[in-house]
Amino acid sequence: MKKLILIALVSMVAFQVSAQNSKERPNRERSPRMDKFQDLTPEEMATMQTKKMTLHLGLNESQQKEIQKINLENAIYRKAKMEARIAQRENGTMAKPTKEERLKMMNERLDKQIAMKAKMKKILNDEQFAKWEKQQQEMNRKREDMPKRGNK
């Protein structure tokens, strides 16, 4: 009887330890999503994004050229940010941002979104803009629904 109780107790402890380990995020250098875009140049990313928008919004030639320029600017900016984060992670200098730094980053992101919306309103017609805006709202909703990184 003592042996059964001991075996049950040991198995419960082992189960608890394995359950805790499965909750932890494995320590990886890069996520698979980052790997997918890591090899692309900003020009390739911009071209891919422009083609997707052309299919979704039905862009004409002049709209494609204007949006290609915007997408290239954004891709260069995102690529630089991504490489800076990777460098910080590899150097071990990545620290949790302070309240002021988070506020600055959020304001910077919102300012970029406002500028992007204004540019798109100039380029797209009313129907295309409404479709684009709806797509942006859907992407934001999905982003908010995703679990936060670092939470266990």
DSSP file with accessible surface (Angstrom, degrees, kcal/mol):
  #  RESIDUE AA STRUCTURE BP1 BP2  ACC     N-H-->O    O-->H-N    N-H-->O    O-->H-N    TCO  KAPPA ALPHA  PHI   PSI    X-CA   Y-CA   Z-CA
    1    1 A M     >        0   0  170      0, 0.0     4,-2.1     0, 0.0     5,-0.2   0.000 360.0 360.0 360.0 -42.9    0.0    0.0    0.0
    2    2 A K  H  >  +     0   0  183      1,-0.2     4,-2.6     2,-0.2     5,-0.2   0.883 360.0  53.8 -62.0 -37.4    2.8    2.4    0.9
    3    3 A K  H  > S+     0   0  167      2,-0.2     4,-2.7     1,-0.2    -1,-0.2   0.898 107.6  50.1 -65.0 -40.4    4.5    1.6   -2.4
    4    4 A L  H  > S+     0   0  119      2,-0.2     4,-2.5     1,-0.2    -2,-0.2   0.919 112.1  47.1 -63.4 -42.9    1.3    2.5   -4.3
    5    5 A I  H  X S+     0   0  105     -4,-2.1     4,-2.7     2,-0.2    -2,-0.2   0.924 113.0  49.4 -64.6 -43.2    0.9    5.8   -2.5
    6    6 A L  H  X S+     0   0  108     -4,-2.6     4,-2.7     2,-0.2     5,-0.2   0.927 111.9  48.0 -62.6 -43.7    4.6    6.6   -3.1
    7    7 A I  H  X S+     0   0  110     -4,-2.7     4,-2.6     1,-0.2    -2,-0.2   0.923 112.7  48.6 -63.2 -42.8    4.3    5.8   -6.8
    8    8 A A  H  X S+     0   0   47     -4,-2.5     4,-2.2    -5,-0.2    -2,-0.2   0.916 112.3  48.9 -63.6 -42.5    1.1    8.0   -7.1
    9    9 A L  H  X S+     0   0   96     -4,-2.7     4,-2.2     2,-0.2    -2,-0.2   0.936 112.5  47.3 -64.4 -44.5    2.9   10.8   -5.3
   10   10 A V  H  X S+     0   0   89     -4,-2.7     4,-2.6     1,-0.2    -2,-0.2   0.912 112.1  50.2 -63.9 -41.8    6.0   10.6   -7.5
   11   11 A S  H  X S+     0   0   66     -4,-2.6     4,-2.4    -5,-0.2    -1,-0.2   0.884 109.4  51.2 -67.0 -36.1    3.9   10.5  -10.6
   12   12 A M  H  X S+     0   0  124     -4,-2.2     4,-2.4    -5,-0.2    -1,-0.2   0.918 111.4  47.6 -65.9 -40.8    1.8   13.5   -9.6
   13   13 A V  H  X S+     0   0   85     -4,-2.2     4,-2.4     2,-0.2    -2,-0.2   0.934 112.9  48.5 -65.7 -43.3    5.0   15.5   -8.9
   14   14 A A  H  X S+     0   0   57     -4,-2.6     4,-2.4     1,-0.2     5,-0.2   0.908 111.5  50.1 -63.1 -40.5    6.5   14.4  -12.3
   15   15 A F  H  X S+     0   0  144     -4,-2.4     4,-2.3     2,-0.2    -1,-0.2   0.923 110.2  50.4 -63.5 -42.8    3.2   15.4  -14.0
   16   16 A Q  H  X S+     0   0  105     -4,-2.4     4,-2.0     2,-0.2    -2,-0.2   0.923 111.1  48.4 -62.7 -43.3    3.2   18.8  -12.3
   17   17 A V  H  X S+     0   0   72     -4,-2.4     4,-2.1     1,-0.2    -1,-0.2   0.929 112.6  47.6 -64.8 -43.7    6.8   19.5  -13.3
   18   18 A S  H  X S+     0   0   62     -4,-2.4     4,-1.8     1,-0.2    -1,-0.2   0.878 109.6  53.8 -67.6 -34.2    6.2   18.5  -17.0
   19   19 A A  H  X S+     0   0   29     -4,-2.3     4,-1.0    -5,-0.2    -1,-0.2   0.911 109.0  48.8 -65.9 -39.0    3.1   20.6  -17.1
   20   20 A Q  H  X S+     0   0  103     -4,-2.0     4,-0.9     1,-0.2     3,-0.5   0.914 110.1  51.5 -67.0 -39.8    5.0   23.7  -15.9
   21   21 A N  H  < S+     0   0   95     -4,-2.1     3,-0.4     1,-0.2    -1,-0.2   0.865 105.1  55.7 -66.2 -34.2    7.8   23.1  -18.5
   22   22 A S  H  < S+     0   0   94     -4,-1.8    -1,-0.2     1,-0.2    -2,-0.2   0.782 102.7  56.7 -71.4 -23.3    5.3   22.8  -21.4
   23   23 A K  H  < S+     0   0  152     -4,-1.0    -1,-0.2    -3,-0.5    -2,-0.2   0.788  89.5  90.6 -75.4 -28.1    3.9   26.3  -20.5
   24   24 A E  S  < S-     0   0  100     -4,-0.9   128,-0.1    -3,-0.4   127,-0.0  -0.428  85.0-116.9 -71.2 142.9    7.3   27.9  -20.8
   25   25 A R        -     0   0  121     -2,-0.1    -1,-0.1     1,-0.1    -2,-0.1  -0.634  34.2-110.7 -78.5 130.4    8.1   29.3  -24.2
   26   26 A P        -     0   0   86      0, 0.0     2,-1.2     0, 0.0    -1,-0.1  -0.307  32.7-108.9 -61.3 145.7   11.1   27.5  -25.7
   27   27 A N        +     0   0  169     -3,-0.0     2,-0.3     2,-0.0     3,-0.1  -0.634  53.5 165.4 -81.3  99.6   14.2   29.7  -25.9
   28   28 A R        -     0   0  109     -2,-1.2     3,-0.1     1,-0.1    -3,-0.0  -0.846  42.0-137.4-114.5 153.8   14.6   30.3  -29.6
   29   29 A E  S    S+     0   0  144     -2,-0.3     2,-0.3     1,-0.3    -1,-0.1   0.926  89.1   5.7 -72.4 -46.6   16.7   32.9  -31.4
   30   30 A R  S    S-     0   0   82     -3,-0.1    -1,-0.3     4,-0.0    56,-0.0  -0.988  75.8-116.6-138.5 150.4   14.0   33.8  -33.9
   31   31 A S     >  -     0   0   13     -2,-0.3     4,-2.1    -3,-0.1     3,-0.3  -0.442  33.0-112.1 -78.7 158.2   10.4   32.9  -34.4
   32   32 A P  H  > S+     0   0   85      0, 0.0     4,-1.9     0, 0.0    -1,-0.1   0.864 118.4  58.2 -59.5 -32.4    9.4   31.0  -37.6
   33   33 A R  H  > S+     0   0  167      1,-0.2     4,-1.2     2,-0.2     5,-0.1   0.916 106.4  47.3 -64.3 -40.9    7.5   34.1  -38.7
   34   34 A M  H  > S+     0   0   20     -3,-0.3     4,-1.5     1,-0.2     3,-0.3   0.890 108.9  55.0 -67.0 -38.4   10.6   36.2  -38.5
   35   35 A D  H  X S+     0   0   66     -4,-2.1     4,-0.8     1,-0.2    -1,-0.2   0.875 101.8  58.8 -60.9 -36.9   12.5   33.5  -40.4
   36   36 A K  H  < S+     0   0  145     -4,-1.9    -1,-0.2     1,-0.2    -2,-0.2   0.881 117.8  30.0 -61.8 -37.1   10.0   33.7  -43.2
   37   37 A F  H >< S+     0   0   55     -4,-1.2     3,-0.8    -3,-0.3    -1,-0.2   0.541  99.3  86.1-100.1  -8.4   10.7   37.4  -43.8
   38   38 A Q  H 3< S+     0   0   39     -4,-1.5    -2,-0.1     1,-0.2    -1,-0.1   0.878  90.9  47.5 -60.3 -39.1   14.3   37.5  -42.7
   39   39 A D  T 3< S+     0   0  139     -4,-0.8     2,-0.3    -3,-0.1    -1,-0.2   0.592  93.5  94.4 -82.3 -11.3   15.6   36.5  -46.2
   40   40 A L  S <  S-     0   0   45     -3,-0.8    -3,-0.0    -4,-0.1    -4,-0.0  -0.614  70.9-132.4 -84.5 142.4   13.5   39.0  -48.1
   41   41 A T     >  -     0   0   57     -2,-0.3     4,-2.5     1,-0.1     5,-0.2  -0.470  29.2-107.7 -81.2 161.9   14.9   42.3  -49.1
   42   42 A P  H  > S+     0   0   25      0, 0.0     4,-2.7     0, 0.0     5,-0.2   0.885 122.0  55.2 -58.1 -34.7   12.7   45.4  -48.4
   43   43 A E  H  > S+     0   0   99      2,-0.2     4,-2.4     1,-0.2     5,-0.2   0.912 108.6  47.0 -64.6 -41.8   12.1   45.7  -52.2
   44   44 A E  H  > S+     0   0   96      2,-0.2     4,-2.5     1,-0.2    -1,-0.2   0.906 112.8  49.1 -66.5 -41.3   10.8   42.1  -52.3
   45   45 A M  H  X S+     0   0   16     -4,-2.5     4,-2.5     2,-0.2    -2,-0.2   0.918 112.4  48.2 -62.5 -44.1    8.6   42.7  -49.3
   46   46 A A  H  X S+     0   0    0     -4,-2.7     4,-2.6    -5,-0.2    -2,-0.2   0.907 112.1  48.8 -64.0 -42.3    7.2   45.9  -50.8
   47   47 A T  H  X S+     0   0   51     -4,-2.4     4,-2.5     2,-0.2    -2,-0.2   0.929 112.1  48.6 -63.6 -43.9    6.5   44.3  -54.1
   48   48 A M  H  X S+     0   0   70     -4,-2.5     4,-2.2     1,-0.2    -2,-0.2   0.932 113.1  47.4 -61.6 -45.4    4.8   41.4  -52.4
   49   49 A Q  H  X S+     0   0   70     -4,-2.5     4,-2.4     1,-0.2    -2,-0.2   0.915 111.7  50.6 -62.9 -43.0    2.6   43.7  -50.3
   50   50 A T  H  X S+     0   0    6     -4,-2.6     4,-2.5     1,-0.2    -1,-0.2   0.912 109.7  49.9 -63.9 -42.1    1.8   45.9  -53.4
   51   51 A K  H  X S+     0   0  138     -4,-2.5     4,-2.3     2,-0.2    -1,-0.2   0.911 110.1  50.5 -64.2 -40.7    0.7   42.8  -55.4
   52   52 A K  H  X S+     0   0  122     -4,-2.2     4,-2.3     1,-0.2    -2,-0.2   0.922 112.2  47.4 -61.8 -42.2   -1.5   41.6  -52.5
   53   53 A M  H  X S+     0   0    5     -4,-2.4     4,-3.3     2,-0.2     5,-0.4   0.876 108.8  54.9 -67.2 -36.5   -3.1   45.1  -52.3
   54   54 A T  H  X>S+     0   0   29     -4,-2.5     4,-1.9     1,-0.2     5,-0.5   0.925 111.5  44.5 -62.0 -44.2   -3.6   45.1  -56.1
   55   55 A L  H  <5S+     0   0  154     -4,-2.3    -2,-0.2     2,-0.2    -1,-0.2   0.912 119.7  41.3 -65.4 -42.7   -5.5   41.9  -55.9
   56   56 A H  H  <5S+     0   0   70     -4,-2.3    -2,-0.2    -5,-0.2    -1,-0.2   0.884 128.7  26.5 -74.2 -39.7   -7.5   42.9  -52.9
   57   57 A L  H  <5S-     0   0   10     -4,-3.3    -3,-0.2    -5,-0.2    -2,-0.2   0.527  98.2-122.1-105.0 -10.5   -8.3   46.5  -53.9
   58   58 A G  T  <5 -     0   0   54     -4,-1.9    -4,-0.2    -5,-0.4    -3,-0.2   0.962  39.6-166.8  67.5  53.0   -8.1   46.4  -57.7
   59   59 A L      < -     0   0   11     -5,-0.5    -1,-0.1    -6,-0.2     2,-0.1  -0.413  11.0-135.7 -74.6 145.8   -5.4   49.0  -58.1
   60   60 A N     >  -     0   0   82     -2,-0.1     4,-2.5     1,-0.1     5,-0.2  -0.381  36.1 -89.5 -89.1 179.1   -4.6   50.6  -61.5
   61   61 A E  H  > S+     0   0  133      1,-0.2     4,-2.0     2,-0.2     5,-0.2   0.901 125.3  45.9 -58.3 -47.5   -1.0   51.2  -62.8
   62   62 A S  H  > S+     0   0   76      1,-0.2     4,-2.1     2,-0.2    -1,-0.2   0.898 113.1  50.3 -67.9 -36.6   -0.5   54.7  -61.3
   63   63 A Q  H  > S+     0   0   16      1,-0.2     4,-2.8     2,-0.2     5,-0.3   0.913 108.2  53.8 -65.0 -40.1   -1.9   53.6  -57.9
   64   64 A Q  H  X S+     0   0   59     -4,-2.5     4,-2.5     1,-0.2    -2,-0.2   0.908 108.2  49.4 -60.3 -42.8    0.4   50.6  -57.9
   65   65 A K  H  X S+     0   0  135     -4,-2.0     4,-1.6     2,-0.2    -1,-0.2   0.916 113.5  45.5 -64.4 -42.9    3.4   52.8  -58.5
   66   66 A E  H  X S+     0   0   88     -4,-2.1     4,-1.8     1,-0.2    -2,-0.2   0.927 115.6  45.7 -65.9 -44.3    2.5   55.2  -55.6
   67   67 A I  H  X S+     0   0    0     -4,-2.8     4,-3.2     1,-0.2     5,-0.2   0.860 106.8  59.5 -70.0 -33.0    1.7   52.4  -53.2
   68   68 A Q  H  X S+     0   0   51     -4,-2.5     4,-2.3    -5,-0.3    -1,-0.2   0.923 105.6  49.7 -58.9 -42.7    4.9   50.6  -54.2
   69   69 A K  H  X S+     0   0  119     -4,-1.6     4,-2.2     2,-0.2    -1,-0.2   0.929 113.1  45.6 -61.5 -45.8    6.8   53.7  -53.0
   70   70 A I  H  X S+     0   0   12     -4,-1.8     4,-2.4     1,-0.2    -2,-0.2   0.929 113.2  49.5 -63.4 -45.8    4.9   53.8  -49.7
   71   71 A N  H  X S+     0   0    7     -4,-3.2     4,-2.5     1,-0.2    -1,-0.2   0.863 109.2  52.8 -63.8 -34.4    5.3   50.1  -49.1
   72   72 A L  H  X S+     0   0   49     -4,-2.3     4,-2.5    -5,-0.2     5,-0.2   0.933 109.0  48.9 -66.2 -44.3    9.1   50.3  -49.9
   73   73 A E  H  X S+     0   0  108     -4,-2.2     4,-2.1     1,-0.2    -2,-0.2   0.934 114.5  45.8 -58.4 -47.0    9.5   53.1  -47.3
   74   74 A N  H  X S+     0   0   30     -4,-2.4     4,-2.8     1,-0.2    -2,-0.2   0.891 111.6  51.4 -64.8 -39.5    7.6   51.0  -44.7
   75   75 A A  H  X S+     0   0    0     -4,-2.5     4,-2.6     2,-0.2     5,-0.2   0.902 109.6  49.4 -66.5 -40.4    9.5   47.8  -45.5
   76   76 A I  H  X S+     0   0   87     -4,-2.5     4,-2.2     2,-0.2    -1,-0.2   0.933 113.2  47.7 -63.1 -43.6   12.9   49.6  -45.1
   77   77 A Y  H  X S+     0   0   76     -4,-2.1     4,-2.2    -5,-0.2    -2,-0.2   0.941 114.3  45.6 -62.0 -48.4   11.7   51.0  -41.8
   78   78 A R  H  X S+     0   0  116     -4,-2.8     4,-2.7     1,-0.2    -2,-0.2   0.896 111.5  52.1 -64.5 -40.6   10.4   47.6  -40.5
   79   79 A K  H  X S+     0   0   22     -4,-2.6     4,-2.6     2,-0.2    -1,-0.2   0.920 110.1  48.7 -63.0 -42.9   13.5   45.7  -41.7
   80   80 A A  H  X S+     0   0   56     -4,-2.2     4,-2.1    -5,-0.2    -1,-0.2   0.921 112.8  48.0 -63.6 -42.8   15.8   48.2  -39.8
   81   81 A K  H  X S+     0   0   79     -4,-2.2     4,-2.3     2,-0.2    -2,-0.2   0.911 112.0  49.9 -62.7 -43.9   13.6   47.8  -36.7
   82   82 A M  H  X S+     0   0   19     -4,-2.7     4,-2.4     1,-0.2    -2,-0.2   0.927 111.3  48.0 -63.4 -44.5   13.7   44.0  -36.9
   83   83 A E  H  X S+     0   0   95     -4,-2.6     4,-2.5     1,-0.2    -1,-0.2   0.879 110.2  52.6 -65.6 -35.2   17.4   43.9  -37.4
   84   84 A A  H  X S+     0   0   51     -4,-2.1     4,-2.4    -5,-0.2    -1,-0.2   0.917 110.1  48.2 -65.7 -41.4   17.9   46.2  -34.4
   85   85 A R  H  X S+     0   0  103     -4,-2.3     4,-2.5     2,-0.2    -2,-0.2   0.911 111.9  49.4 -64.6 -41.7   15.7   44.0  -32.2
   86   86 A I  H  X S+     0   0   13     -4,-2.4     4,-2.6     2,-0.2    -2,-0.2   0.925 111.2  49.4 -63.3 -43.3   17.7   40.9  -33.3
   87   87 A A  H  X S+     0   0   40     -4,-2.5     4,-2.3     1,-0.2     6,-0.2   0.916 111.7  48.8 -62.8 -41.9   21.0   42.6  -32.6
   88   88 A Q  H  X>S+     0   0   88     -4,-2.4     5,-1.7     1,-0.2     4,-1.0   0.911 111.6  49.4 -63.1 -42.8   19.8   43.6  -29.1
   89   89 A R  H  <5S+     0   0   80     -4,-2.5     3,-0.4     1,-0.2    -2,-0.2   0.916 112.7  47.0 -64.0 -41.8   18.6   40.1  -28.4
   90   90 A E  H  <5S+     0   0  122     -4,-2.6    -1,-0.2     1,-0.2    -2,-0.2   0.863 114.1  47.3 -69.3 -34.5   21.9   38.6  -29.5
   91   91 A N  H  <5S-     0   0  119     -4,-2.3    -1,-0.2    -5,-0.2    -2,-0.2   0.616 108.3-125.2 -79.6 -14.2   23.9   41.1  -27.4
   92   92 A G  T  <5S+     0   0   65     -4,-1.0    -3,-0.2    -3,-0.4    -4,-0.1   0.679  79.5 117.4  77.4  16.6   21.7   40.6  -24.4
   93   93 A T      < +     0   0   87     -5,-1.7     2,-0.7    -6,-0.2    -4,-0.2   0.377  34.4 118.5 -96.8   5.6   21.0   44.3  -24.2
   94   94 A M        +     0   0   82     -6,-0.9     2,-0.3    -7,-0.1    -9,-0.0  -0.617  41.2 171.7 -77.5 114.3   17.2   43.9  -24.8
   95   95 A A        -     0   0   81     -2,-0.7    -2,-0.1     3,-0.0     3,-0.1  -0.842  43.1 -88.3-120.5 160.0   15.5   45.2  -21.7
   96   96 A K        -     0   0  182     -2,-0.3     2,-0.0     1,-0.1    -1,-0.0  -0.482  53.6-114.6 -66.4 129.5   11.9   45.9  -20.8
   97   97 A P        -     0   0   40      0, 0.0    -1,-0.1     0, 0.0     2,-0.0  -0.331  26.6-116.0 -68.5 150.5   11.1   49.5  -21.9
   98   98 A T     >  -     0   0   68      1,-0.1     4,-2.6    -3,-0.1     5,-0.2  -0.234  33.0 -98.7 -74.6 172.6   10.2   52.1  -19.4
   99   99 A K  H  > S+     0   0  154      1,-0.2     4,-2.4     2,-0.2     5,-0.2   0.911 125.9  49.4 -60.3 -42.5    6.8   53.7  -19.3
  100  100 A E  H  > S+     0   0  136      1,-0.2     4,-2.4     2,-0.2    -1,-0.2   0.897 110.9  49.4 -65.4 -40.9    8.1   56.8  -21.1
  101  101 A E  H  > S+     0   0  101      2,-0.2     4,-2.5     1,-0.2    -2,-0.2   0.905 111.3  49.3 -65.3 -41.2    9.8   54.6  -23.8
  102  102 A R  H  X S+     0   0  110     -4,-2.6     4,-2.7     2,-0.2    -2,-0.2   0.920 111.5  49.3 -63.4 -42.3    6.5   52.6  -24.3
  103  103 A L  H  X S+     0   0   97     -4,-2.4     4,-2.6    -5,-0.2    -2,-0.2   0.927 111.5  49.3 -62.6 -42.4    4.6   55.8  -24.6
  104  104 A K  H  X S+     0   0  144     -4,-2.4     4,-2.5     1,-0.2    -2,-0.2   0.920 112.1  48.1 -62.7 -44.3    7.1   57.2  -27.1
  105  105 A M  H  X S+     0   0   94     -4,-2.5     4,-2.5     2,-0.2    -2,-0.2   0.910 112.3  48.8 -64.5 -41.4    6.9   53.9  -29.2
  106  106 A M  H  X S+     0   0   90     -4,-2.7     4,-2.6     2,-0.2    -2,-0.2   0.918 112.5  47.9 -65.3 -42.8    3.1   53.9  -29.1
  107  107 A N  H  X S+     0   0   79     -4,-2.6     4,-2.6     2,-0.2    -2,-0.2   0.907 111.8  50.4 -63.2 -40.6    2.9   57.6  -30.2
  108  108 A E  H  X S+     0   0   66     -4,-2.5     4,-2.2    -5,-0.2    -2,-0.2   0.927 111.7  47.7 -62.8 -44.2    5.4   56.9  -33.0
  109  109 A R  H  X S+     0   0  121     -4,-2.5     4,-2.2     1,-0.2    -2,-0.2   0.927 113.2  47.6 -64.3 -43.4    3.4   53.9  -34.2
  110  110 A L  H  X S+     0   0   70     -4,-2.6     4,-2.5     1,-0.2    -2,-0.2   0.895 109.7  53.0 -66.4 -38.8    0.1   55.9  -34.1
  111  111 A D  H  X S+     0   0  102     -4,-2.6     4,-2.4     1,-0.2    -1,-0.2   0.910 109.6  49.2 -61.9 -41.0    1.8   58.9  -36.0
  112  112 A K  H  X S+     0   0   80     -4,-2.2     4,-2.5     1,-0.2    -2,-0.2   0.898 110.8  50.6 -64.5 -39.1    2.9   56.5  -38.7
  113  113 A Q  H  X S+     0   0   71     -4,-2.2     4,-2.5     2,-0.2    -2,-0.2   0.906 110.4  49.0 -65.0 -40.7   -0.6   55.0  -38.9
  114  114 A I  H  X S+     0   0  114     -4,-2.5     4,-2.2     2,-0.2    -2,-0.2   0.930 112.7  47.4 -64.5 -44.1   -2.1   58.5  -39.3
  115  115 A A  H  X S+     0   0   46     -4,-2.4     4,-2.4     1,-0.2    -2,-0.2   0.916 111.9  50.6 -63.8 -41.1    0.4   59.4  -42.0
  116  116 A M  H  X S+     0   0   34     -4,-2.5     4,-2.7     1,-0.2     5,-0.2   0.917 109.2  51.0 -63.2 -42.7   -0.3   56.1  -43.8
  117  117 A K  H  X S+     0   0   97     -4,-2.5     4,-2.2     1,-0.2    -1,-0.2   0.914 110.2  49.4 -62.6 -41.4   -4.0   56.7  -43.7
  118  118 A A  H  X S+     0   0   52     -4,-2.2     4,-1.5     1,-0.2    -1,-0.2   0.916 112.1  48.0 -65.1 -42.3   -3.7   60.2  -45.1
  119  119 A K  H  X S+     0   0   77     -4,-2.4     4,-1.5     1,-0.2    -2,-0.2   0.917 112.4  48.7 -63.5 -44.2   -1.4   58.9  -48.0
  120  120 A M  H  X S+     0   0    0     -4,-2.7     4,-3.0     1,-0.2    -1,-0.2   0.876 106.3  56.9 -66.3 -35.2   -3.8   56.1  -48.8
  121  121 A K  H  < S+     0   0  122     -4,-2.2    -1,-0.2     1,-0.2    -2,-0.2   0.871 108.1  48.7 -64.1 -34.2   -6.8   58.5  -48.8
  122  122 A K  H  < S+     0   0  185     -4,-1.5    -1,-0.2    -5,-0.2    -2,-0.2   0.845 118.7  38.4 -71.3 -34.9   -5.0   60.6  -51.5
  123  123 A I  H  < S+     0   0   32     -4,-1.5    -2,-0.2    -5,-0.1     2,-0.2   0.897 108.0  63.3 -86.0 -43.0   -4.2   57.5  -53.7
  124  124 A L  S  < S-     0   0    9     -4,-3.0     2,-0.1    -5,-0.2   -65,-0.0  -0.482  78.5-120.9 -87.8 153.6   -7.3   55.3  -53.4
  125  125 A N     >  -     0   0   82     -2,-0.2     4,-2.9     1,-0.1     5,-0.2  -0.305  42.5 -92.4 -79.3 176.0  -10.8   56.1  -54.5
  126  126 A D  H  > S+     0   0  135      1,-0.2     4,-2.3     2,-0.2     5,-0.2   0.897 125.1  47.2 -60.4 -42.9  -13.6   56.0  -51.9
  127  127 A E  H  > S+     0   0  153      2,-0.2     4,-2.0     1,-0.2    -1,-0.2   0.934 115.0  45.6 -66.0 -45.3  -14.6   52.4  -52.5
  128  128 A Q  H  > S+     0   0   14      1,-0.2     4,-2.8     2,-0.2    -2,-0.2   0.908 112.3  51.9 -64.4 -41.0  -10.9   51.2  -52.4
  129  129 A F  H  X S+     0   0   13     -4,-2.9     4,-2.9     2,-0.2     5,-0.2   0.911 108.7  50.1 -63.9 -41.4  -10.2   53.3  -49.3
  130  130 A A  H  X S+     0   0   56     -4,-2.3     4,-2.2    -5,-0.2    -1,-0.2   0.914 112.7  47.5 -62.7 -41.1  -13.2   51.8  -47.4
  131  131 A K  H  X S+     0   0   95     -4,-2.0     4,-2.1     2,-0.2    -2,-0.2   0.920 113.3  47.6 -65.3 -43.9  -12.1   48.3  -48.3
  132  132 A W  H  X S+     0   0   13     -4,-2.8     4,-2.3     2,-0.2    -2,-0.2   0.917 111.6  50.4 -63.2 -44.0   -8.5   49.1  -47.2
  133  133 A E  H  X S+     0   0   52     -4,-2.9     4,-2.3     1,-0.2    -1,-0.2   0.903 109.4  50.9 -63.0 -40.8   -9.7   50.7  -43.9
  134  134 A K  H  X S+     0   0  153     -4,-2.2     4,-2.1     1,-0.2    -1,-0.2   0.913 110.1  50.1 -62.7 -41.6  -11.9   47.6  -43.2
  135  135 A Q  H  X S+     0   0   62     -4,-2.1     4,-2.4     1,-0.2    -2,-0.2   0.900 109.3  51.4 -63.6 -41.0   -8.9   45.3  -43.8
  136  136 A Q  H  X S+     0   0   51     -4,-2.3     4,-2.4     2,-0.2    -1,-0.2   0.907 109.1  50.3 -63.2 -42.1   -6.7   47.4  -41.5
  137  137 A Q  H  X S+     0   0  126     -4,-2.3     4,-2.3     2,-0.2    -1,-0.2   0.905 110.2  50.4 -63.3 -39.9   -9.4   47.2  -38.7
  138  138 A E  H  X S+     0   0   79     -4,-2.1     4,-2.5     2,-0.2    -2,-0.2   0.913 110.3  49.4 -64.4 -42.4   -9.5   43.5  -39.2
  139  139 A M  H  X S+     0   0   71     -4,-2.4     4,-2.4     1,-0.2    -2,-0.2   0.909 111.3  49.5 -63.6 -41.5   -5.7   43.2  -38.9
  140  140 A N  H  X S+     0   0   47     -4,-2.4     4,-2.2     2,-0.2    -2,-0.2   0.896 109.9  51.5 -64.4 -38.8   -5.7   45.3  -35.8
  141  141 A R  H  X S+     0   0  110     -4,-2.3     4,-1.8     1,-0.2    -2,-0.2   0.938 111.2  47.2 -63.9 -44.5   -8.5   43.2  -34.2
  142  142 A K  H  X S+     0   0  122     -4,-2.5     4,-1.1     1,-0.2    -2,-0.2   0.894 110.8  52.5 -63.3 -39.9   -6.5   40.0  -35.0
  143  143 A R  H  < S+     0   0  122     -4,-2.4     3,-0.4     1,-0.2    -1,-0.2   0.898 109.7  48.6 -63.8 -39.1   -3.3   41.6  -33.5
  144  144 A E  H  < S+     0   0  144     -4,-2.2    -1,-0.2     1,-0.2    -2,-0.2   0.839 109.0  53.6 -70.2 -30.9   -5.2   42.5  -30.3
  145  145 A D  H  < S+     0   0  108     -4,-1.8    -1,-0.2    -5,-0.2    -2,-0.2   0.694  87.8  99.0 -76.3 -19.9   -6.6   38.9  -30.0
  146  146 A M  S  < S-     0   0  103     -4,-1.1     3,-0.1    -3,-0.4     2,-0.1  -0.405  86.9-103.3 -67.9 144.7   -3.1   37.4  -30.3
  147  147 A P        -     0   0  118      0, 0.0     2,-0.1     0, 0.0    -1,-0.1  -0.397  41.8-105.4 -67.3 144.1   -1.6   36.4  -26.9
  148  148 A K    >   -     0   0  140      1,-0.1     3,-1.0    -4,-0.1     2,-0.1  -0.423  35.1-108.7 -70.0 144.5    1.1   38.7  -25.7
  149  149 A R  T 3  S+     0   0  136      1,-0.2     3,-0.1    -2,-0.1    -1,-0.1  -0.470 100.7  25.8 -70.3 144.3    4.7   37.6  -26.0
  150  150 A G  T 3  S+     0   0   65      1,-0.3     2,-0.3    -2,-0.1    -1,-0.2   0.234  89.6 121.1  90.0 -16.8    6.5   36.8  -22.8
  151  151 A N    <         0   0  122     -3,-1.0    -1,-0.3  -127,-0.0  -126,-0.0  -0.627 360.0 360.0 -80.6 142.3    3.3   35.9  -20.9
  152  152 A K              0   0  185     -2,-0.3  -128,-0.1    -3,-0.1  -129,-0.0  -0.802 360.0 360.0-116.4 360.0    3.1   32.4  -19.5
